[in-house]
């Protein structure tokens, strides 16, 4: 029996969204820290 490919596609989409959210959060925190230390 072949595994449904839509399951794999939805899983990869889910992982991609998680990664993008994590990346945006880390970028925002790095930006905040950078501003905190450079805005003297």
PDBQT receptor file of N, H, CA, C and O in Angstrom, charges set to zero:
ATOM      1  N   UNK A   1       0.840  -1.201   0.000  1.00  0.00    +0.000 N 
ATOM      2  CA  UNK A   1       0.000   0.000   0.000  1.00  0.00    +0.000 C 
ATOM      3  C   UNK A   1       0.877   1.254   0.000  1.00  0.00    +0.000 C 
ATOM      4  O   UNK A   1       1.860   1.347   0.735  1.00  0.00    +0.000 OA
ATOM      5  N   UNK A   2       0.501   2.192  -0.827  1.00  0.00    +0.000 N 
ATOM      6  H   UNK A   2      -0.298   2.117  -1.424  1.00  0.00    +0.000 HD
ATOM      7  CA  UNK A   2       1.280   3.424  -0.899  1.00  0.00    +0.000 C 
ATOM      8  C   UNK A   2       0.802   4.410   0.163  1.00  0.00    +0.000 C 
ATOM      9  O   UNK A   2      -0.395   4.550   0.413  1.00  0.00    +0.000 OA
ATOM     10  N   UNK A   3       1.745   5.073   0.764  1.00  0.00    +0.000 N 
ATOM     11  H   UNK A   3       2.717   4.959   0.561  1.00  0.00    +0.000 HD
ATOM     12  CA  UNK A   3       1.384   6.068   1.770  1.00  0.00    +0.000 C 
ATOM     13  C   UNK A   3       0.848   7.317   1.076  1.00  0.00    +0.000 C 
ATOM     14  O   UNK A   3       1.373   7.719   0.038  1.00  0.00    +0.000 OA
ATOM     15  N   UNK A   4      -0.173   7.924   1.628  1.00  0.00    +0.000 N 
ATOM     16  H   UNK A   4      -0.599   7.597   2.471  1.00  0.00    +0.000 HD
ATOM     17  CA  UNK A   4      -0.705   9.143   1.007  1.00  0.00    +0.000 C 
ATOM     18  C   UNK A   4       0.324  10.264   1.044  1.00  0.00    +0.000 C 
ATOM     19  O   UNK A   4       0.938  10.526   2.078  1.00  0.00    +0.000 OA
ATOM     20  N   UNK A   5       0.502  10.914  -0.085  1.00  0.00    +0.000 N 
ATOM     21  H   UNK A   5       0.004  10.701  -0.926  1.00  0.00    +0.000 HD
ATOM     22  CA  UNK A   5       1.526  11.953  -0.156  1.00  0.00    +0.000 C 
ATOM     23  C   UNK A   5       1.037  13.256   0.462  1.00  0.00    +0.000 C 
ATOM     24  O   UNK A   5       1.843  14.106   0.840  1.00  0.00    +0.000 OA
ATOM     25  N   UNK A   6      -0.285  13.417   0.568  1.00  0.00    +0.000 N 
ATOM     26  H   UNK A   6      -0.940  12.726   0.261  1.00  0.00    +0.000 HD
ATOM     27  CA  UNK A   6      -0.791  14.667   1.147  1.00  0.00    +0.000 C 
ATOM     28  C   UNK A   6      -0.414  14.760   2.622  1.00  0.00    +0.000 C 
ATOM     29  O   UNK A   6      -0.237  15.854   3.156  1.00  0.00    +0.000 OA
ATOM     30  N   UNK A   7      -0.292  13.599   3.281  1.00  0.00    +0.000 N 
ATOM     31  H   UNK A   7      -0.436  12.709   2.847  1.00  0.00    +0.000 HD
ATOM     32  CA  UNK A   7       0.118  13.600   4.686  1.00  0.00    +0.000 C 
ATOM     33  C   UNK A   7       1.546  14.144   4.805  1.00  0.00    +0.000 C 
ATOM     34  O   UNK A   7       1.847  14.951   5.684  1.00  0.00    +0.000 OA
ATOM     35  N   UNK A   8       2.403  13.688   3.914  1.00  0.00    +0.000 N 
ATOM     36  H   UNK A   8       2.158  13.031   3.200  1.00  0.00    +0.000 HD
ATOM     37  CA  UNK A   8       3.787  14.149   3.930  1.00  0.00    +0.000 C 
ATOM     38  C   UNK A   8       3.855  15.639   3.605  1.00  0.00    +0.000 C 
ATOM     39  O   UNK A   8       4.631  16.376   4.213  1.00  0.00    +0.000 OA
ATOM     40  N   UNK A   9       3.042  16.076   2.649  1.00  0.00    +0.000 N 
ATOM     41  H   UNK A   9       2.412  15.477   2.156  1.00  0.00    +0.000 HD
ATOM     42  CA  UNK A   9       3.043  17.487   2.260  1.00  0.00    +0.000 C 
ATOM     43  C   UNK A   9       2.575  18.362   3.414  1.00  0.00    +0.000 C 
ATOM     44  O   UNK A   9       3.165  19.409   3.682  1.00  0.00    +0.000 OA
ATOM     45  N   UNK A  10       1.521  17.937   4.096  1.00  0.00    +0.000 N 
ATOM     46  H   UNK A  10       1.042  17.087   3.879  1.00  0.00    +0.000 HD
ATOM     47  CA  UNK A  10       1.015  18.738   5.217  1.00  0.00    +0.000 C 
ATOM     48  C   UNK A  10       2.033  18.747   6.356  1.00  0.00    +0.000 C 
ATOM     49  O   UNK A  10       2.193  19.758   7.039  1.00  0.00    +0.000 OA
ATOM     50  N   UNK A  11       2.714  17.632   6.559  1.00  0.00    +0.000 N 
ATOM     51  H   UNK A  11       2.584  16.810   6.004  1.00  0.00    +0.000 HD
ATOM     52  CA  UNK A  11       3.727  17.572   7.614  1.00  0.00    +0.000 C 
ATOM     53  C   UNK A  11       4.891  18.513   7.305  1.00  0.00    +0.000 C 
ATOM     54  O   UNK A  11       5.377  19.219   8.189  1.00  0.00    +0.000 OA
ATOM     55  N   UNK A  12       5.338  18.518   6.042  1.00  0.00    +0.000 N 
ATOM     56  H   UNK A  12       4.943  17.944   5.324  1.00  0.00    +0.000 HD
ATOM     57  CA  UNK A  12       6.444  19.399   5.678  1.00  0.00    +0.000 C 
ATOM     58  C   UNK A  12       6.018  20.860   5.777  1.00  0.00    +0.000 C 
ATOM     59  O   UNK A  12       6.812  21.717   6.162  1.00  0.00    +0.000 OA
ATOM     60  N   UNK A  13       4.764  21.141   5.429  1.00  0.00    +0.000 N 
ATOM     61  H   UNK A  13       4.118  20.444   5.116  1.00  0.00    +0.000 HD
ATOM     62  CA  UNK A  13       4.255  22.510   5.543  1.00  0.00    +0.000 C 
ATOM     63  C   UNK A  13       4.228  22.934   7.011  1.00  0.00    +0.000 C 
ATOM     64  O   UNK A  13       4.568  24.068   7.347  1.00  0.00    +0.000 OA
ATOM     65  N   UNK A  14       3.819  22.007   7.876  1.00  0.00    +0.000 N 
ATOM     66  H   UNK A  14       3.543  21.085   7.602  1.00  0.00    +0.000 HD
ATOM     67  CA  UNK A  14       3.769  22.274   9.316  1.00  0.00    +0.000 C 
ATOM     68  C   UNK A  14       5.167  22.575   9.853  1.00  0.00    +0.000 C 
ATOM     69  O   UNK A  14       5.361  23.530  10.606  1.00  0.00    +0.000 OA
ATOM     70  N   UNK A  15       6.133  21.754   9.460  1.00  0.00    +0.000 N 
ATOM     71  H   UNK A  15       5.975  20.978   8.848  1.00  0.00    +0.000 HD
ATOM     72  CA  UNK A  15       7.509  21.947   9.917  1.00  0.00    +0.000 C 
ATOM     73  C   UNK A  15       8.051  23.280   9.403  1.00  0.00    +0.000 C 
ATOM     74  O   UNK A  15       8.764  23.988  10.114  1.00  0.00    +0.000 OA
ATOM     75  N   UNK A  16       7.702  23.611   8.156  1.00  0.00    +0.000 N 
ATOM     76  H   UNK A  16       7.123  23.036   7.578  1.00  0.00    +0.000 HD
ATOM     77  CA  UNK A  16       8.192  24.853   7.572  1.00  0.00    +0.000 C 
ATOM     78  C   UNK A  16       7.633  26.064   8.310  1.00  0.00    +0.000 C 
ATOM     79  O   UNK A  16       8.339  27.047   8.534  1.00  0.00    +0.000 OA
ATOM     80  N   UNK A  17       6.362  25.985   8.684  1.00  0.00    +0.000 N 
ATOM     81  H   UNK A  17       5.788  25.186   8.502  1.00  0.00    +0.000 HD
ATOM     82  CA  UNK A  17       5.750  27.107   9.405  1.00  0.00    +0.000 C 
ATOM     83  C   UNK A  17       6.383  27.250  10.786  1.00  0.00    +0.000 C 
ATOM     84  O   UNK A  17       6.615  28.364  11.256  1.00  0.00    +0.000 OA
ATOM     85  N   UNK A  18       6.660  26.123  11.433  1.00  0.00    +0.000 N 
ATOM     86  H   UNK A  18       6.472  25.218  11.051  1.00  0.00    +0.000 HD
ATOM     87  CA  UNK A  18       7.304  26.166  12.757  1.00  0.00    +0.000 C 
ATOM     88  C   UNK A  18       8.682  26.823  12.640  1.00  0.00    +0.000 C 
ATOM     89  O   UNK A  18       9.052  27.661  13.462  1.00  0.00    +0.000 OA
ATOM     90  N   UNK A  19       9.428  26.435  11.617  1.00  0.00    +0.000 N 
ATOM     91  H   UNK A  19       9.127  25.754  10.949  1.00  0.00    +0.000 HD
ATOM     92  CA  UNK A  19      10.775  26.974  11.429  1.00  0.00    +0.000 C 
ATOM     93  C   UNK A  19      10.718  28.475  11.148  1.00  0.00    +0.000 C 
ATOM     94  O   UNK A  19      11.539  29.239  11.656  1.00  0.00    +0.000 OA
ATOM     95  N   UNK A  20       9.747  28.890  10.337  1.00  0.00    +0.000 N 
ATOM     96  H   UNK A  20       9.081  28.269   9.924  1.00  0.00    +0.000 HD
ATOM     97  CA  UNK A  20       9.651  30.313  10.002  1.00  0.00    +0.000 C 
ATOM     98  C   UNK A  20       9.269  31.125  11.238  1.00  0.00    +0.000 C 
ATOM     99  O   UNK A  20       9.771  32.230  11.439  1.00  0.00    +0.000 OA
ATOM    100  N   UNK A  21       8.381  30.575  12.064  1.00  0.00    +0.000 N 
ATOM    101  H   UNK A  21       7.973  29.677  11.901  1.00  0.00    +0.000 HD
ATOM    102  CA  UNK A  21       7.980  31.272  13.293  1.00  0.00    +0.000 C 
ATOM    103  C   UNK A  21       9.180  31.390  14.232  1.00  0.00    +0.000 C 
ATOM    104  O   UNK A  21       9.423  32.448  14.813  1.00  0.00    +0.000 OA
ATOM    105  N   UNK A  22       9.923  30.296  14.372  1.00  0.00    +0.000 N 
ATOM    106  H   UNK A  22       9.725  29.437  13.901  1.00  0.00    +0.000 HD
ATOM    107  CA  UNK A  22      11.098  30.316  15.241  1.00  0.00    +0.000 C 
ATOM    108  C   UNK A  22      12.131  31.325  14.737  1.00  0.00    +0.000 C 
ATOM    109  O   UNK A  22      12.753  32.039  15.523  1.00  0.00    +0.000 OA
ATOM    110  N   UNK A  23      12.302  31.371  13.407  1.00  0.00    +0.000 N 
ATOM    111  H   UNK A  23      11.796  30.791  12.768  1.00  0.00    +0.000 HD
ATOM    112  CA  UNK A  23      13.274  32.290  12.825  1.00  0.00    +0.000 C 
ATOM    113  C   UNK A  23      12.865  33.742  13.060  1.00  0.00    +0.000 C 
ATOM    114  O   UNK A  23      13.703  34.584  13.386  1.00  0.00    +0.000 OA
ATOM    115  N   UNK A  24      11.583  34.030  12.895  1.00  0.00    +0.000 N 
ATOM    116  H   UNK A  24      10.903  33.347  12.630  1.00  0.00    +0.000 HD
ATOM    117  CA  UNK A  24      11.123  35.411  13.082  1.00  0.00    +0.000 C 
ATOM    118  C   UNK A  24      11.244  35.813  14.550  1.00  0.00    +0.000 C 
ATOM    119  O   UNK A  24      11.592  36.954  14.855  1.00  0.00    +0.000 OA
ATOM    120  N   UNK A  25      10.959  34.878  15.460  1.00  0.00    +0.000 N 
ATOM    121  H   UNK A  25      10.677  33.951  15.212  1.00  0.00    +0.000 HD
ATOM    122  CA  UNK A  25      11.060  35.182  16.890  1.00  0.00    +0.000 C 
ATOM    123  C   UNK A  25      12.515  35.441  17.275  1.00  0.00    +0.000 C 
ATOM    124  O   UNK A  25      12.806  36.387  18.006  1.00  0.00    +0.000 OA
ATOM    125  N   UNK A  26      13.416  34.613  16.790  1.00  0.00    +0.000 N 
ATOM    126  H   UNK A  26      13.179  33.844  16.195  1.00  0.00    +0.000 HD
ATOM    127  CA  UNK A  26      14.824  34.796  17.134  1.00  0.00    +0.000 C 
ATOM    128  C   UNK A  26      15.362  36.086  16.511  1.00  0.00    +0.000 C 
ATOM    129  O   UNK A  26      16.184  36.775  17.115  1.00  0.00    +0.000 OA
ATOM    130  N   UNK A  27      14.899  36.408  15.308  1.00  0.00    +0.000 N 
ATOM    131  H   UNK A  27      14.232  35.848  14.816  1.00  0.00    +0.000 HD
ATOM    132  CA  UNK A  27      15.330  37.648  14.666  1.00  0.00    +0.000 C 
ATOM    133  C   UNK A  27      14.824  38.854  15.446  1.00  0.00    +0.000 C 
ATOM    134  O   UNK A  27      15.549  39.835  15.613  1.00  0.00    +0.000 OA
ATOM    135  N   UNK A  28      13.592  38.787  15.920  1.00  0.00    +0.000 N 
ATOM    136  H   UNK A  28      13.003  37.991  15.784  1.00  0.00    +0.000 HD
ATOM    137  CA  UNK A  28      13.030  39.903  16.681  1.00  0.00    +0.000 C 
ATOM    138  C   UNK A  28      13.780  40.083  17.998  1.00  0.00    +0.000 C 
ATOM    139  O   UNK A  28      14.069  41.210  18.399  1.00  0.00    +0.000 OA
ATOM    140  N   UNK A  29      14.094  38.981  18.670  1.00  0.00    +0.000 N 
ATOM    141  H   UNK A  29      13.859  38.066  18.345  1.00  0.00    +0.000 HD
ATOM    142  CA  UNK A  29      14.805  39.091  19.945  1.00  0.00    +0.000 C 
ATOM    143  C   UNK A  29      16.230  39.607  19.724  1.00  0.00    +0.000 C 
ATOM    144  O   UNK A  29      16.730  40.406  20.515  1.00  0.00    +0.000 OA
ATOM    145  N   UNK A  30      16.874  39.157  18.662  1.00  0.00    +0.000 N 
ATOM    146  H   UNK A  30      16.467  38.508  18.019  1.00  0.00    +0.000 HD
ATOM    147  CA  UNK A  30      18.218  39.642  18.364  1.00  0.00    +0.000 C 
ATOM    148  C   UNK A  30      18.181  41.132  18.034  1.00  0.00    +0.000 C 
ATOM    149  O   UNK A  30      19.070  41.882  18.437  1.00  0.00    +0.000 OA
ATOM    150  N   UNK A  31      17.158  41.556  17.305  1.00  0.00    +0.000 N 
ATOM    151  H   UNK A  31      16.436  40.947  16.978  1.00  0.00    +0.000 HD
ATOM    152  CA  UNK A  31      17.003  42.967  16.964  1.00  0.00    +0.000 C 
ATOM    153  C   UNK A  31      16.799  43.802  18.222  1.00  0.00    +0.000 C 
ATOM    154  O   UNK A  31      17.358  44.892  18.349  1.00  0.00    +0.000 OA
ATOM    155  N   UNK A  32      15.994  43.286  19.150  1.00  0.00    +0.000 N 
ATOM    156  H   UNK A  32      15.540  42.401  19.046  1.00  0.00    +0.000 HD
ATOM    157  CA  UNK A  32      15.731  44.010  20.401  1.00  0.00    +0.000 C 
ATOM    158  C   UNK A  32      17.008  44.128  21.232  1.00  0.00    +0.000 C 
ATOM    159  O   UNK A  32      17.307  45.194  21.770  1.00  0.00    +0.000 OA
ATOM    160  N   UNK A  33      17.753  43.038  21.333  1.00  0.00    +0.000 N 
ATOM    161  H   UNK A  33      17.510  42.172  20.895  1.00  0.00    +0.000 HD
ATOM    162  CA  UNK A  33      18.999  43.061  22.102  1.00  0.00    +0.000 C 
ATOM    163  C   UNK A  33      20.001  44.016  21.457  1.00  0.00    +0.000 C 
ATOM    164  O   UNK A  33      20.692  44.765  22.148  1.00  0.00    +0.000 OA
ATOM    165  N   UNK A  34      20.071  43.982  20.128  1.00  0.00    +0.000 N 
ATOM    166  H   UNK A  34      19.509  43.374  19.567  1.00  0.00    +0.000 HD
ATOM    167  CA  UNK A  34      20.988  44.863  19.403  1.00  0.00    +0.000 C 
ATOM    168  C   UNK A  34      20.629  46.323  19.659  1.00  0.00    +0.000 C 
ATOM    169  O   UNK A  34      21.509  47.148  19.905  1.00  0.00    +0.000 OA
ATOM    170  N   UNK A  35      19.350  46.641  19.601  1.00  0.00    +0.000 N 
ATOM    171  H   UNK A  35      18.635  45.971  19.400  1.00  0.00    +0.000 HD
ATOM    172  CA  UNK A  35      18.925  48.017  19.855  1.00  0.00    +0.000 C 
ATOM    173  C   UNK A  35      19.208  48.416  21.297  1.00  0.00    +0.000 C 
ATOM    174  O   UNK A  35      19.593  49.554  21.565  1.00  0.00    +0.000 OA
ATOM    175  N   UNK A  36      19.020  47.489  22.217  1.00  0.00    +0.000 N 
ATOM    176  H   UNK A  36      18.708  46.564  21.999  1.00  0.00    +0.000 HD
ATOM    177  CA  UNK A  36      19.233  47.789  23.631  1.00  0.00    +0.000 C 
ATOM    178  C   UNK A  36      20.695  48.141  23.889  1.00  0.00    +0.000 C 
ATOM    179  O   UNK A  36      20.993  49.026  24.691  1.00  0.00    +0.000 OA
ATOM    180  N   UNK A  37      21.610  47.440  23.203  1.00  0.00    +0.000 N 
ATOM    181  H   UNK A  37      21.367  46.721  22.552  1.00  0.00    +0.000 HD
ATOM    182  CA  UNK A  37      23.021  47.665  23.468  1.00  0.00    +0.000 C 
ATOM    183  C   UNK A  37      23.626  48.766  22.610  1.00  0.00    +0.000 C 
ATOM    184  O   UNK A  37      24.711  49.258  22.919  1.00  0.00    +0.000 OA
ATOM    185  N   UNK A  38      22.946  49.161  21.539  1.00  0.00    +0.000 N 
ATOM    186  H   UNK A  38      22.064  48.761  21.288  1.00  0.00    +0.000 HD
ATOM    187  CA  UNK A  38      23.514  50.199  20.678  1.00  0.00    +0.000 C 
ATOM    188  C   UNK A  38      22.826  51.529  20.883  1.00  0.00    +0.000 C 
ATOM    189  O   UNK A  38      23.298  52.540  20.362  1.00  0.00    +0.000 OA
ATOM    190  N   UNK A  39      21.736  51.570  21.617  1.00  0.00    +0.000 N 
ATOM    191  H   UNK A  39      21.353  50.749  22.040  1.00  0.00    +0.000 HD
ATOM    192  CA  UNK A  39      20.975  52.808  21.793  1.00  0.00    +0.000 C 
ATOM    193  C   UNK A  39      21.333  53.445  23.132  1.00  0.00    +0.000 C 
ATOM    194  O   UNK A  39      20.476  53.620  23.997  1.00  0.00    +0.000 OA
ATOM    195  N   UNK A  40      22.596  53.784  23.289  1.00  0.00    +0.000 N 
ATOM    196  H   UNK A  40      23.292  53.641  22.586  1.00  0.00    +0.000 HD
ATOM    197  CA  UNK A  40      23.035  54.364  24.552  1.00  0.00    +0.000 C 
ATOM    198  C   UNK A  40      22.911  55.878  24.456  1.00  0.00    +0.000 C 
ATOM    199  O   UNK A  40      23.228  56.585  25.413  1.00  0.00    +0.000 OA
TER     200      UNK A  40
